[in-house]
Every structure is written in C-alpha cells, then in structure tokens.
Amino acid sequence: MARKKITFIGSGSFGFTRSIVRDIFLYPAFRDCEIALMDIDAENLEISRKICEHIKAEGKFDKAVITATTDLREALKGANGVLSTIECSDDRTTASDVNIPLKYNISLAVADTRGPSAIFRFLRTWPHMVKIVRTIEEVCPNAIFLNYTNPMAMLCRGMQEISDICVTGLCHSVQGTIEQLAEWIDAPLNEVTYLCAGVNHQAHYLKIDWNGKDAYPLIRKAIENPEIYNQEQVRNDMFKHLGYYVTESSGHNSEYVWWYRKRPDLLEKYCTHSTSRHSAGKQRGVSTIAKRKAYREERTAEYLANPVSMERSYEYASDILNAVFGDNRMFEFNGNVRNWGLISNLPQGVCVEVPVVASLSGIKSTHVGSLPPQLALLNSVSAQCEELAVAGCLNGDRDLIYQACYFDPLSATVLSLAEIRSMVDEMFIEHEGWLPMFGI
C-alpha cells in the first residue's frame, strides 16, 4: 500500500503544526505516513522540520518520513490531505489592521475574522490561496483540503466558489467552548452532546444535553457565579439576552457586534476584565515579523528541550483525515461549507458552519433547518457582509468592498458612511503591492 502523504502549507505556524502532526502520528493508519512541510520562509520551515523530527523521535514513529521544501508543487505532489495555516502580511499591513481603525476610534481585539481589517486580510491572502487551490487541482485533485487560515468564512466561501476540490474550514472554537461549558457545570465531556450551527466564530449551540437532559438550565445557573461570569463577560452577556451560547471567545465577539466596543465606558465594563486572552485590554497590540520570529525561536528551543506529550489535542484535522483515508472511522465535526439548504433562514450559498460527517466518501454536510430568528438575524448580517467582500474580490469591484465595510456592525455604530469610506481608503493605500485584483 502506498505511503499516505499529508502536506502542511505555512508549516511555520508553531502551534498548529506541532499539535496536528503529533495527532496524525497517533493514528495507526498514519504511523508510516509522509509529513510534507512547505513554507516560503526557509527559517520557519527549518523550525517546523526540527519540531516534527522531535515528535517523531519522542513517539518512536520510526516508519514516518518528514520532508521540507519551499516548493509548493513539490510539497503537494501526490498528497492525500492538505492543511493551510498561512499568514499573508508584512509589518505595514499588520499595523494598518489595528492602527487605522483606531485612528477612527474603532478599538479591535483580534482583527482577523470580521470587519474591515479582516476584509483586507482576506484580500491580501486571496491570491496566495488561489495559487494553492490551482496547484491542488493540478497535482493532487482528490486530496481533502483543510483550511485553518483566517478569515475563515471569506476564504472558504471564495475557494468553494472557484473550485470543486474537497475543501472545508476548521476552527477549534466549537470544541473548545463545549469543553469550557462542561467544566462550568462539572459534567464529564464524554457525557455532553450538542448541536451547533451558524457562521464561523458566530455559531451557537442550539442544543446542549448532559446524558440526554437539557444542560442549558445548569449553564444559566453557573454564570450567576461572578468568577465564571467574568471569564467570558461578552459571551455571557450575549447568552443572557439571546438565549443561546456562542462559540467564539469574548474578545472576538466584542468586535463582531454593535454592543460592546463603541464607547470607552463599555470597553471598560465588558472588554477589560475577561480572562479570555483576546479581551485582556482595550486594544490589540501590533506584532511585527521580528517579534513573531523571536517568539517562535524561544518556544521552539523550549519545546525541543522537553519530552513531547502524547496526549491528543482537540483539533479536528487528524480525525477527519483518518476518516477519509486512514482507517475510515466515520467522524462528525463542525466545518465551513456553502449553505445549500443547510440552514433554511440564512441566505443560500453563503458560508456557514454546520455539522459535517467525514468518511471514506469524503465530507457530507448536515441539514440543520431554521435557526432561532434572533440568531439568524445576527448571522445574516455577518454572512452578507462577507458575501459582498468575496464578490468584490472576485470581480475586482472596489465599491463592493466599501459596501461590505459600511454594514460591519462595529464600524457602522462608531462611524458615518463617509468616515467608513475614508478609513477604507487609507487601508487600500497601506496595501500597495498586495491587491492585484484592484491593480494595487
């Protein structure tokens, strides 16, 4: 039987590469697989190679093969599975994501998933993602492509528009949040079941059961404890008012809605005290390539000096790959796919995050039905802004980018239409050399 090949693109991503490679090796079907690492940065690539070799040695996965290359085509040739963790930015664009909105009194926590900053992250990432997709079509058209790169929904929506390859997007907010909620009510995680659907970072648990009994009353009781409530102030406030728990952390969610970041007093109340790592302050700091490089080097030295835990992470990737071309054990997860009748009260064709089943036949999305109307309204705003941004990108239509930003909830709460346009114009200027679809 031919050796299975799993390719990591953007393998310089320290956390994802380390966790998922270990998870892959823990499946018997992949003990002799090839892990093909690809990154355009040779130094980052070498860091990833050393980490993977360390995992291989620690786990005694002697039959596995680790390869590393800066050549995309070579990395993808013959791959059964492909993962993307790329980041497309430089110090100028990264700073503009944060500092230009701040100039217009918009304070951001993360700036990578929704809103004008995320739209520009999507635009500058898109040409590189198209190159990956087209190369997959040429050299490994039957591979399953798992995207971890943000902004998740816009990238997946675009890829699923231009290609028929098997692609879905993965985020760990669904499994991470259910683990947190189980801890709050002292429920063993293996006794908790749920149905979760919506859009990426804004999906909600439509149902949470503990041993077949509704767990929501216990969660409502748990957040009456100030120690628990203050861990996730934004999410717990949204839960109290909307009735369902949202998947992504308070810091992210505070950026996506109208309610929390529009005035200094609200920032102080909701976005300063949460223990969510993305809510620890009023404004996200600006990283640089040099800072990120130093961080990776420091963490890598520490990692290589210590034993590797062989405890499986909660990332979905290895389970999906194992289901499709490993031991073919069926696996259900939440994935990002197009809405062809899956959620009946969201627009057709938008990118939604719903239960998906992985098996030997690939991935199959699950019909959810209607969301509660308040959740559908919230999700529809996000999804339709993303539709405008994707259409603007694919058609080179700058007006659609302005319009996508006009309806961003936080931007629209703080700024007038003219002010939003001015802010977006400044972001276009800072992206010189990054946006070929607009001749920039």
Beta strands, then each sheet from edge to edge (+ up, - down):
strand 1: 5-9
strand 2: 34-38
strand 3: 65-69
strand 4: 81-84
strand 5: 144-147
strand 6: 166-169
strand 7: 192-197
strand 8: 204-210
strand 9: 213-214
strand 10: 331-338
strand 11: 351-359
strand 12: 362-365
sheet 1: 3+ 2+ 1+ 4+ 5+ 6+
sheet 2: 7+ 8- 9+
sheet 3: 10+ 11- 12+
end
